Amino acid sequence: MKKKIAIVHPKMGWGGSEITALFMIEALKKDYDVFFITTGNFEIDSLNKYYGINLKKGEFSLIKVPMPFGLKNTSKFSDLRWRFIQRYCQKISNQFDLMINNYNFCDFKKKSIQIATDIQELSEIMHLDGFKKMWYGKSFPRKIYNKICDIISPIRIEEWKKNITLANSNWTGKLIKEKYSIDSITFYPPVVGDFDNIEYNKKETGFVIIGRLIPEKKIDLAIEILREVRREINNLHLHIIGGEGNGQYSERLKMICLENRDWIFFEGRLSDKEKNSLIARRKFGISCRRNEPFGIAVAEMVKAGCIVFVPDGGGQTEIVANEQLIYNDINDAILKIENVIKDEEMQKV
């Protein structure tokens, strides 16, 4: 009889942690009975197309966590949703030989594997300003919210320490060691995709940025940087790849793209094949979110042969690992991008 493994992910979307969960199913399905525990929709055909995989119904079992009506379809109140998931997993954990939590820390009342991916409650990852400073900071509403969460299923850091912890970068591992005194093993997410092998000098002098249209990704900053670079190098362009997230921010970005449609192209969410084809035909990529825990989009662009510029914080610097491509502010970004584009020999390094 095959051993039973449960993989837990709170809510499937279109990001980096999801691809790790899906490829774990792919890797384990032949040798184990795999159970995937989540909330919300699990549209296998859409996920296959977007991530370039080929999972089939019947290769694993899907378990939907019962959720209160107000939490079924919303992406908000993620901590509260997680407490319901944790409580549910505690009740059924003895049914499995191993449980793997694919999204940060867990207390399943048995030793498990936990993968630290995007610990949003830490200020180093989530920049607290405006409403977020009130909601995620030490405010009275936050205290009430945390109390409600603890009533549902409390956090016990001592239980986290009993688990095997994997971090998606050395940077993330260092952070959780400092904050929680938890040791970890660095486990970089899988970077998949077939990219066309195009000679570098035949690629377009264009940039790609990949990410959901949310303020944290700072896509507007990428536009600002490249607009300044175009004063010196006016033949470059930018492709923005990513699904819509924050409504107001998305609309503002799409308006900027429309006003600058001679050099900015909003591609939206693309399939794996479409995305890979577009990336492989551009010379450059850019990321502007500082303290990205890993940066799966950066890794994809690098694998496709792009020269990628990233800010000086987070796991993405481990992917690029070249000081000429790591910038500390907008002026430094403009200078380094101009230097690299003008120096063809530097591009070959």
TORTI-227956 format. One line per 4 residues: number of its first residue (from 0); their letters; for each residue y, z, x of N, C-alpha, C. Coordinates in steps of 0.02 Angstrom, whole numbers, plus 50000, padded with zeros to 5 digits. Example, Ala and Ser with C-alpha at 12.3 -4.5 7.8 and 13.67 -1.06 7.14 Angstrom:
<pts>
0 = AS = 49716:50390:50660:49775:50390:50615:49835:50390:50660 | 49888:50354:50642:49947:50357:50684:50002:50394:50645
</pts>
This chain:
<pts>
0 = MKKK = 49940:50000:50042:50000:50000:50000:50063:50000:50044 | 50109:49956:50027:50171:49951:50066:50215:50013:50056 | 50250:50032:50109:50298:50086:50103:50359:50062:50064 | 50392:50109:50030:50449:50093:49988:50514:50110:50023
4 = IAIV = 50559:50061:50026:50625:50072:50057:50679:50057:50005 | 50726:50104:49998:50782:50094:49952:50845:50082:49993 | 50881:50028:49977:50945:50012:50008:50999:50023:49956 | 51050:50062:49974:51102:50081:49926:51169:50050:49945
8 = HPKM = 51201:50019:49897:51269:49994:49907:51306:50005:49842 | 51367:50035:49844:51399:50056:49781:51417:50000:49733 | 51440:49943:49759:51461:49889:49713:51467:49825:49753 | 51429:49775:49735:51428:49713:49773:51491:49671:49760
12 = GWGG = 51521:49649:49814:51580:49606:49810:51574:49551:49862 | 51630:49537:49895:51632:49480:49940:51662:49503:50007 | 51627:49547:50041:51654:49575:50103:51601:49581:50157 | 51616:49623:50208:51572:49629:50266:51512:49674:50255
16 = SEIT = 51521:49730:50220:51465:49776:50211:51411:49746:50166 | 51431:49702:50120:51383:49671:50075:51333:49627:50114 | 51359:49591:50164:51314:49546:50200:51261:49585:50238 | 51279:49644:50264:51229:49686:50298:51175:49707:50250
20 = ALFM = 51194:49727:50189:51144:49748:50139:51097:49691:50121 | 51126:49632:50111:51085:49575:50090:51036:49554:50145 | 51058:49556:50207:51014:49536:50261:50962:49590:50277 | 50977:49652:50260:50924:49703:50265:50868:49688:50215
24 = IEAL = 50887:49668:50154:50836:49649:50105:50795:49591:50134 | 50829:49542:50161:50795:49483:50189:50747:49502:50244 | 50768:49548:50287:50728:49567:50345:50668:49610:50326 | 50674:49649:50273:50623:49699:50257:50575:49678:50201
28 = KKDY = 50592:49626:50164:50556:49611:50102:50483:49592:50112 | 50465:49564:50170:50396:49543:50181:50349:49602:50196 | 50375:49652:50229:50332:49707:50253:50337:49770:50211 | 50387:49774:50166:50397:49835:50128:50414:49817:50055
32 = DVFF = 50404:49865:50012:50430:49859:49943:50503:49881:49946 | 50548:49834:49936:50619:49847:49943:50651:49856:49874 | 50690:49909:49868:50726:49924:49807:50801:49925:49824 | 50841:49889:49785:50913:49887:49797:50948:49926:49742
36 = ITTG = 50983:49978:49761:51017:50022:49713:51092:50010:49715 | 51122:49994:49659:51193:49978:49657:51220:49988:49586 | 51284:49974:49577:51315:49974:49512:51346:49905:49500 | 51366:49891:49440:51399:49828:49426:51352:49769:49428
40 = NFEI = 51381:49709:49434:51342:49647:49431:51309:49632:49498 | 51251:49601:49495:51217:49576:49555:51198:49504:49539 | 51244:49458:49552:51234:49388:49535:51202:49353:49595 | 51136:49349:49595:51100:49327:49654:51116:49256:49674
44 = DSLN = 51127:49212:49626:51143:49142:49643:51211:49136:49677 | 51260:49173:49650:51327:49172:49680:51327:49203:49750 | 51290:49258:49758:51286:49291:49823:51251:49246:49874 | 51198:49212:49853:51163:49165:49898:51210:49111:49923
48 = KYYG = 51248:49083:49877:51293:49028:49894:51349:49051:49940 | 51377:49109:49925:51434:49134:49963:51414:49155:50034 | 51356:49189:50039:51335:49217:50104:51286:49172:50141 | 51265:49117:50111:51220:49071:50146:51151:49099:50155
52 = INLK = 51125:49135:50104:51058:49163:50108:51016:49133:50052 | 50953:49155:50048:50908:49126:49998:50862:49180:49969 | 50892:49232:49942:50852:49284:49909:50830:49260:49840 | 50770:49280:49821:50743:49260:49756:50724:49322:49715
56 = KGEF = 50729:49314:49651:50708:49368:49606:50633:49379:49616 | 50613:49441:49618:50543:49457:49629:50528:49476:49701 | 50574:49460:49748:50564:49480:49817:50585:49552:49830 | 50623:49580:49782:50644:49649:49786:50657:49674:49715
60 = SLIK = 50663:49739:49709:50676:49769:49643:50749:49792:49640 | 50781:49779:49585:50851:49798:49576:50855:49860:49530 | 50889:49911:49554:50899:49972:49515:50974:49981:49503 | 50993:49982:49440:51063:49992:49421:51075:50066:49406
64 = VPMP = 51123:50095:49438:51140:50165:49426:51178:50171:49360 | 51156:50213:49314:51194:50222:49252:51263:50251:49267 | 51314:50220:49240:51383:50242:49253:51419:50256:49188 | 51466:50303:49188:51508:50314:49129:51545:50250:49112
68 = FGLK = 51561:50242:49049:51591:50179:49024:51652:50158:49065 | 51696:50204:49080:51758:50187:49115:51750:50165:49187 | 51691:50177:49216:51679:50158:49286:51633:50098:49293 | 51609:50070:49239:51560:50016:49243:51587:49954:49275
72 = NTSK = 51648:49934:49258:51673:49868:49280:51736:49872:49322 | 51758:49932:49338:51819:49938:49378:51803:49945:49452 | 51849:49922:49494:51842:49933:49566:51881:49994:49588 | 51915:50027:49542:51953:50087:49558:51908:50149:49555
76 = FSDL = 51936:50205:49578:51900:50269:49577:51833:50264:49613 | 51835:50234:49673:51774:50222:49711:51739:50287:49731 | 51778:50339:49746:51747:50402:49766:51710:50434:49707 | 51741:50432:49648:51708:50459:49589:51644:50420:49573
80 = RWRF = 51647:50354:49579:51587:50313:49567:51532:50332:49616 | 51552:50344:49680:51502:50361:49730:51467:50427:49714 | 51504:50475:49686:51473:50540:49671:51418:50532:49617 | 51429:50488:49569:51377:50475:49519:51317:50441:49552
84 = IQRY = 51331:50395:49599:51277:50362:49634:51237:50412:49676 | 51273:50455:49712:51240:50505:49754:51196:50551:49712 | 51222:50574:49656:51184:50619:49612:51121:50585:49586 | 51128:50521:49567:51071:50483:49543:51019:50475:49598
88 = CQKI = 51041:50457:49659:50995:50447:49714:50959:50511:49734 | 50993:50567:49728:50960:50631:49742:50901:50644:49695 | 50908:50622:49633:50855:50633:49583:50793:50590:49597 | 50803:50531:49627:50747:50485:49636:50726:50476:49709
92 = SNQF = 50759:50511:49755:50747:50499:49827:50675:50510:49847 | 50639:50556:49814:50570:50571:49833:50522:50513:49816 | 50546:50464:49778:50505:50406:49761:50499:50357:49819 | 50542:50366:49871:50545:50317:49925:50527:50348:49992
96 = DLMI = 50498:50307:50034:50481:50329:50102:50543:50332:50146 | 50592:50289:50131:50654:50288:50170:50710:50265:50125 | 50769:50297:50133:50829:50275:50098:50882:50257:50150 | 50915:50200:50138:50968:50176:50183:51031:50168:50142
100 = NNYN = 51082:50206:50160:51147:50198:50127:51189:50150:50168 | 51207:50094:50138:51241:50041:50175:51317:50049:50173 | 51342:50103:50144:51415:50110:50139:51437:50182:50152 | 51439:50199:50215:51464:50264:50238:51414:50320:50228
104 = FCDF = 51438:50381:50219:51396:50440:50225:51362:50457:50158 | 51304:50492:50164:51267:50508:50103:51231:50575:50110 | 51217:50603:50053:51176:50663:50048:51126:50651:49993 | 51068:50624:50012:51016:50607:49963:50962:50661:49960
108 = KKKS = 50976:50720:49988:50930:50776:49990:50866:50760:50028 | 50871:50712:50073:50817:50697:50121:50849:50659:50179 | 50819:50662:50237:50846:50627:50295:50845:50552:50282 | 50904:50522:50290:50912:50451:50274:50947:50416:50332
112 = IQIA = 50955:50351:50325:50996:50312:50371:51062:50298:50335 | 51118:50311:50368:51183:50297:50339:51222:50252:50387 | 51254:50201:50359:51291:50153:50400:51365:50161:50386 | 51403:50183:50436:51475:50192:50429:51509:50124:50437
116 = TDIQ = 51542:50102:50384:51572:50035:50384:51647:50034:50376 | 51672:50069:50326:51744:50066:50312:51765:50131:50279 | 51778:50182:50320:51790:50250:50295:51862:50254:50271 | 51874:50232:50211:51942:50220:50187:51984:50283:50180
120 = ELSE = 51951:50340:50173:51991:50401:50164:52026:50423:50228 | 52007:50394:50285:52039:50414:50348:52102:50374:50359 | 52156:50408:50377:52221:50376:50384:52222:50323:50439 | 52176:50328:50488:52173:50278:50540:52153:50209:50512
124 = IMHL = 52117:50210:50456:52094:50148:50425:52138:50129:50366 | 52152:50176:50322:52195:50162:50265:52265:50190:50278 | 52313:50145:50284:52382:50167:50298:52411:50197:50234 | 52430:50260:50238:52453:50296:50180:52528:50289:50172
128 = DGFK = 52549:50248:50124:52620:50242:50109:52627:50230:50034 | 52686:50245:50007:52699:50235:49937:52651:50274:49893 | 52623:50239:49844:52577:50271:49797:52515:50298:49833 | 52491:50262:49883:52430:50283:49918:52441:50349:49954
132 = KMWY = 52501:50361:49978:52515:50424:50012:52509:50482:49963 | 52530:50471:49901:52524:50523:49850:52451:50532:49829 | 52417:50475:49818:52349:50479:49791:52298:50501:49842 | 52303:50476:49904:52254:50493:49955:52276:50551:50000
136 = GKSF = 52338:50570:49995:52362:50626:50036:52346:50693:50005 | 52380:50744:50028:52366:50813:50005:52410:50830:49944 | 52404:50790:49893:52444:50800:49833:52404:50839:49780 | 52439:50865:49731:52405:50902:49677:52358:50857:49636
140 = PRKI = 52380:50795:49617:52333:50751:49581:52270:50737:49622 | 52277:50731:49688:52218:50718:49729:52171:50778:49730 | 52199:50837:49731:52158:50898:49730:52117:50902:49665 | 52149:50885:49610:52114:50886:49545:52059:50833:49545
144 = YNKI = 52075:50774:49570:52026:50719:49573:51966:50739:49616 | 51979:50768:49675:51925:50789:49720:51882:50843:49687 | 51915:50887:49649:51878:50940:49614:51829:50911:49563 | 51853:50861:49527:51810:50827:49477:51751:50794:49513
148 = CDII = 51766:50761:49569:51712:50728:49607:51660:50778:49631 | 51684:50836:49654:51638:50887:49679:51595:50917:49624 | 51623:50920:49563:51583:50944:49506:51525:50896:49493 | 51539:50832:49499:51486:50781:49487:51433:50786:49542
152 = SPIR = 51454:50785:49605:51408:50789:49662:51448:50805:49724 | 51442:50866:49751:51486:50886:49807:51468:50851:49873 | 51518:50848:49916:51509:50824:49984:51487:50882:50028 | 51435:50869:50069:51411:50920:50115:51403:50888:50184
156 = IEEW = 51454:50896:50225:51454:50863:50291:51394:50884:50333 | 51372:50946:50325:51314:50969:50363:51252:50927:50346 | 51247:50901:50285:51192:50858:50267:51200:50789:50297 | 51263:50765:50302:51276:50702:50336:51249:50703:50407
160 = KKNI = 51258:50759:50440:51239:50765:50511:51164:50761:50521 | 51125:50773:50469:51052:50770:50475:51026:50697:50473 | 51068:50652:50449:51047:50582:50442:51051:50546:50509 | 51019:50488:50512:51029:50442:50568:51090:50400:50551
164 = TLAN = 51140:50401:50594:51204:50367:50579:51213:50306:50623 | 51226:50250:50590:51243:50188:50624:51316:50172:50611 | 51352:50153:50662:51422:50134:50655:51430:50059:50668 | 51475:50027:50632:51481:49954:50639:51522:49932:50699
168 = SNWT = 51546:49980:50738:51580:49964:50802:51585:50028:50843 | 51598:50020:50907:51610:50078:50949:51671:50117:50925 | 51721:50080:50901:51783:50110:50876:51768:50155:50816 | 51728:50130:50769:51710:50171:50712:51670:50232:50733
172 = GKLI = 51623:50222:50780:51583:50277:50804:51625:50332:50836 | 51674:50313:50875:51719:50362:50906:51758:50400:50853 | 51780:50365:50802:51820:50396:50749:51779:50448:50710 | 51717:50432:50691:51678:50480:50653:51656:50539:50697
176 = KEKY = 51651:50527:50761:51636:50583:50806:51695:50631:50808 | 51756:50604:50812:51816:50645:50815:51827:50682:50749 | 51815:50650:50693:51832:50677:50627:51777:50723:50599 | 51714:50705:50611:51660:50741:50578:51609:50770:50627
180 = SIDS = 51618:50759:50691:51570:50782:50743:51500:50753:50730 | 51498:50690:50708:51435:50655:50695:51424:50604:50749 | 51366:50608:50781:51348:50558:50832:51320:50496:50797 | 51330:50438:50827:51308:50376:50796:51283:50326:50848
184 = ITFY = 51249:50276:50823:51227:50218:50863:51265:50157:50837 | 51294:50119:50883:51331:50060:50862:51283:50005:50839 | 51295:49980:50780:51252:49929:50749:51299:49875:50721 | 51311:49823:50761:51356:49770:50738:51326:49732:50680
188 = PPVV = 51366:49717:50628:51341:49680:50571:51318:49610:50591 | 51272:49580:50553:51249:49512:50569:51305:49461:50558 | 51310:49415:50605:51359:49361:50599:51319:49297:50593 | 51317:49270:50534:51273:49214:50519:51314:49152:50504
192 = GDFD = 51279:49097:50495:51313:49036:50476:51299:48980:50526 | 51289:48921:50499:51281:48861:50541:51348:48825:50545 | 51373:48818:50605:51438:48786:50616:51428:48719:50651 | 51465:48670:50629:51463:48604:50661:51485:48610:50734
196 = NIEY = 51448:48578:50778:51464:48579:50849:51515:48524:50864 | 51578:48542:50862:51632:48493:50871:51666:48505:50939 | 51676:48451:50976:51711:48458:51040:51780:48489:51028 | 51797:48536:51073:51858:48574:51062:51920:48529:51058
200 = NKKE = 51924:48478:51101:51984:48435:51101:51988:48390:51039 | 51935:48390:50998:51937:48351:50936:51954:48394:50875 | 51962:48459:50887:51980:48504:50832:52054:48500:50818 | 52074:48519:50757:52144:48519:50738:52180:48580:50766
204 = TGFV = 52243:48572:50781:52284:48628:50805:52305:48670:50744 | 52255:48699:50714:52266:48738:50653:52239:48808:50659 | 52263:48852:50616:52241:48921:50614:52204:48934:50549 | 52158:48982:50552:52123:49006:50494:52130:49082:50490
208 = IIGR = 52141:49108:50430:52137:49179:50418:52091:49190:50358 | 52046:49239:50364:51996:49250:50312:52002:49322:50287 | 52003:49330:50222:52005:49398:50194:52030:49398:50123 | 52010:49448:50085:52034:49455:50017:52110:49462:50017
212 = LIPE = 52141:49439:49965:52214:49441:49960:52236:49510:49938 | 52234:49557:49986:52254:49625:49974:52303:49646:50029 | 52348:49693:50015:52399:49711:50065:52371:49732:50132 | 52312:49766:50133:52284:49791:50196:52271:49735:50245
216 = KKID = 52256:49675:50221:52240:49619:50266:52302:49589:50299 | 52360:49604:50271:52424:49583:50301:52427:49507:50314 | 52406:49469:50265:52408:49397:50271:52480:49372:50274 | 52525:49407:50240:52596:49389:50243:52623:49396:50314
220 = LAIE = 52598:49444:50352:52619:49451:50422:52595:49393:50464 | 52534:49368:50451:52509:49309:50487:52554:49249:50474 | 52577:49242:50411:52622:49187:50395:52688:49194:50433 | 52714:49255:50435:52776:49268:50471:52770:49252:50545
224 = ILRE = 52715:49273:50575:52703:49259:50647:52700:49184:50660 | 52660:49150:50620:52650:49078:50633:52712:49037:50615 | 52752:49061:50568:52814:49027:50553:52860:49027:50614 | 52861:49083:50650:52901:49087:50711:52872:49043:50766
228 = VRRE = 52806:49042:50771:52774:49000:50822:52790:48926:50809 | 52794:48908:50747:52809:48837:50729:52878:48815:50752 | 52922:48861:50767:52987:48841:50794:52979:48808:50861 | 52927:48827:50897:52912:48798:50963:52858:48745:50959
232 = INNL = 52810:48755:50915:52752:48710:50909:52745:48691:50836 | 52777:48638:50816:52784:48624:50744:52726:48586:50713 | 52674:48572:50752:52618:48534:50723:52560:48578:50701 | 52568:48644:50704:52513:48687:50683:52517:48702:50608
236 = HLHI = 52459:48720:50580:52456:48736:50509:52409:48795:50500 | 52406:48821:50438:52367:48881:50423:52326:48871:50359 | 52262:48890:50363:52219:48890:50304:52203:48963:50287 | 52214:48982:50225:52199:49050:50202:52137:49047:50159
240 = IGGE = 52084:49082:50181:52020:49083:50146:52007:49153:50120 | 51997:49159:50055:51981:49226:50028:51993:49229:49953 | 51954:49271:49921:51962:49281:49849:52022:49325:49834 | 52045:49321:49772:52102:49360:49751:52083:49433:49743
244 = GNGQ = 52128:49477:49763:52117:49548:49757:52173:49581:49718 | 52222:49606:49754:52280:49638:49723:52322:49584:49686 | 52330:49592:49620:52361:49541:49580:52431:49522:49601 | 52474:49572:49610:52544:49559:49628:52548:49528:49698
248 = YSER = 52509:49555:49744:52509:49529:49813:52481:49458:49814 | 52428:49445:49777:52398:49378:49774:52448:49327:49749 | 52483:49345:49695:52531:49298:49666:52588:49284:49714 | 52610:49335:49750:52664:49324:49799:52641:49278:49855
252 = LKMI = 52579:49288:49879:52553:49245:49932:52546:49173:49909 | 52521:49165:49849:52511:49096:49823:52579:49061:49814 | 52630:49099:49797:52697:49070:49791:52723:49049:49860 | 52711:49090:49910:52731:49073:49979:52695:49009:50001
256 = CLEN = 52630:49005:49985:52591:48945:50003:52620:48883:49969 | 52638:48890:49906:52666:48834:49869:52732:48811:49899 | 52774:48859:49919:52839:48843:49948:52833:48813:50018 | 52776:48824:50050:52765:48799:50118:52703:48755:50122
260 = RDWI = 52693:48715:50069:52631:48677:50063:52624:48622:50115 | 52677:48610:50154:52671:48560:50207:52632:48587:50267 | 52624:48654:50271:52586:48681:50328:52541:48741:50311 | 52546:48769:50250:52503:48824:50230:52459:48800:50172
264 = FFEG = 52394:48811:50178:52346:48788:50128:52305:48847:50103 | 52312:48863:50039:52274:48917:50009:52207:48888:49984 | 52152:48909:50016:52087:48881:50001:52050:48922:49948 | 52068:48986:49939:52032:49029:49893:51964:49048:49921
268 = RLSD = 51920:49072:49878:51853:49091:49899:51810:49028:49904 | 51781:49018:49963:51739:48959:49976:51666:48980:49983 | 51621:48933:49971:51551:48945:49985:51541:48950:50060 | 51484:48976:50080:51470:48983:50151:51475:48916:50187
272 = KEKN = 51447:48864:50158:51448:48797:50189:51518:48770:50195 | 51558:48776:50142:51627:48751:50143:51669:48789:50194 | 51661:48855:50195:51700:48897:50241:51684:48879:50314 | 51619:48874:50329:51599:48860:50398:51623:48792:50422
276 = SLIA = 51623:48743:50377:51647:48676:50395:51721:48677:50412 | 51759:48713:50371:51832:48716:50382:51848:48753:50447 | 51814:48811:50459:51828:48850:50519:51813:48810:50581 | 51756:48775:50582:51733:48740:50642:51781:48685:50663
280 = RRKF = 51823:48662:50618:51868:48606:50632:51938:48628:50653 | 51948:48693:50660:52013:48719:50682:52005:48755:50749 | 52057:48753:50789:52054:48782:50856:52064:48858:50856 | 52102:48883:50808:52125:48952:50812:52112:48992:50749
284 = GISC = 52108:49057:50758:52103:49104:50703:52150:49162:50716 | 52164:49199:50663:52209:49257:50670:52188:49311:50621 | 52196:49373:50642:52186:49431:50599:52247:49476:50607 | 52269:49508:50554:52328:49550:50559:52317:49622:50534
288 = RRNE = 52257:49638:50511:52244:49706:50490:52229:49749:50552 | 52272:49795:50568:52260:49840:50624:52207:49891:50603 | 52166:49911:50651:52113:49961:50638:52061:49936:50588 | 52044:49873:50593:51987:49846:50555:51924:49877:50586
292 = PFGI = 51882:49911:50545:51824:49945:50575:51778:49899:50615 | 51767:49837:50591:51731:49788:50632:51768:49722:50630 | 51767:49688:50575:51800:49623:50569:51751:49566:50567 | 51712:49562:50513:51661:49509:50508:51693:49440:50508
296 = AVAE = 51753:49434:50479:51787:49369:50478:51806:49348:50549 | 51828:49395:50590:51845:49380:50660:51782:49356:50696 | 51727:49391:50685:51664:49372:50718:51642:49302:50697 | 51651:49285:50634:51632:49218:50610:51675:49164:50644
300 = MVKA = 51739:49177:50649:51783:49127:50681:51766:49118:50755 | 51751:49173:50788:51732:49169:50859:51667:49130:50866 | 51618:49144:50823:51555:49108:50826:51564:49033:50814 | 51613:49016:50772:51627:48945:50757:51664:48910:50814
304 = GCIV = 51684:48948:50865:51718:48918:50922:51794:48923:50920 | 51820:48964:50874:51893:48973:50870:51917:49023:50924 | 51978:49013:50946:52013:49063:50985:52050:49108:50936 | 52033:49172:50934:52057:49215:50881:52103:49270:50909
308 = FVPD = 52161:49278:50878:52210:49328:50897:52204:49388:50850 | 52202:49449:50878:52192:49509:50837:52239:49564:50859 | 52257:49610:50814:52299:49668:50834:52259:49718:50875 | 52294:49761:50910:52263:49805:50960:52238:49870:50929
312 = GGGQ = 52190:49865:50885:52159:49924:50856:52099:49906:50815 | 52046:49945:50819:51988:49933:50778:51933:49898:50816 | 51878:49885:50780:51820:49854:50811:51829:49781:50828 | 51878:49748:50798:51888:49677:50812:51907:49664:50885
316 = TEIV = 51936:49713:50919:51951:49704:50990:51887:49700:51031 | 51832:49729:51006:51768:49724:51040:51738:49655:51033 | 51757:49619:50981:51733:49551:50970:51770:49502:51015 | 51835:49509:51018:51877:49463:51056:51875:49479:51130
320 = ANEQ = 51887:49543:51147:51880:49567:51216:51918:49525:51267 | 51979:49506:51250:52022:49468:51296:52094:49489:51284 | 52124:49519:51334:52192:49546:51326:52243:49493:51307 | 52230:49430:51326:52277:49376:51309:52276:49361:51234
324 = LIYN = 52226:49387:51198:52220:49372:51127:52231:49434:51084 | 52247:49490:51115:52257:49553:51079:52331:49572:51082 | 52363:49577:51024:52435:49588:51023:52451:49658:50994 | 52510:49685:51013:52528:49752:50989:52584:49752:50937
328 = DIND = 52620:49697:50931:52671:49692:50878:52685:49618:50865 | 52730:49604:50819:52742:49535:50798:52769:49493:50856 | 52814:49521:50896:52842:49482:50952:52790:49467:51005 | 52746:49516:51017:52692:49506:51065:52644:49452:51040
332 = AILK = 52631:49453:50974:52586:49402:50944:52616:49333:50953 | 52680:49325:50938:52713:49260:50944:52709:49235:51016 | 52724:49278:51063:52725:49260:51134:52655:49239:51157 | 52604:49278:51140:52536:49263:51164:52508:49200:51132
336 = IENV = 52523:49189:51068:52500:49128:51035:52532:49067:51067 | 52597:49070:51078:52632:49014:51110:52604:49001:51179 | 52592:49053:51218:52566:49044:51286:52499:49009:51286 | 52455:49030:51241:52387:49001:51239:52389:48929:51214
340 = IKDE = 52428:48915:51162:52430:48847:51136:52459:48798:51187 | 52508:48821:51225:52540:48777:51275:52498:48768:51338 | 52450:48812:51350:52411:48810:51412:52339:48789:51396 | 52323:48726:51403:52257:48701:51387:52203:48731:51433
344 = EMQK = 52221:48746:51495:52172:48777:51540:52154:48847:51516 | 52203:48884:51491:52189:48950:51464:52142:48947:51405 | 52146:48894:51365:52104:48886:51306:52031:48874:51325 | 52018:48851:51386:51949:48837:51407:51914:48899:51433
348 = V = 51951:48953:51446:51921:49014:51475:51876:49048:51423
</pts>
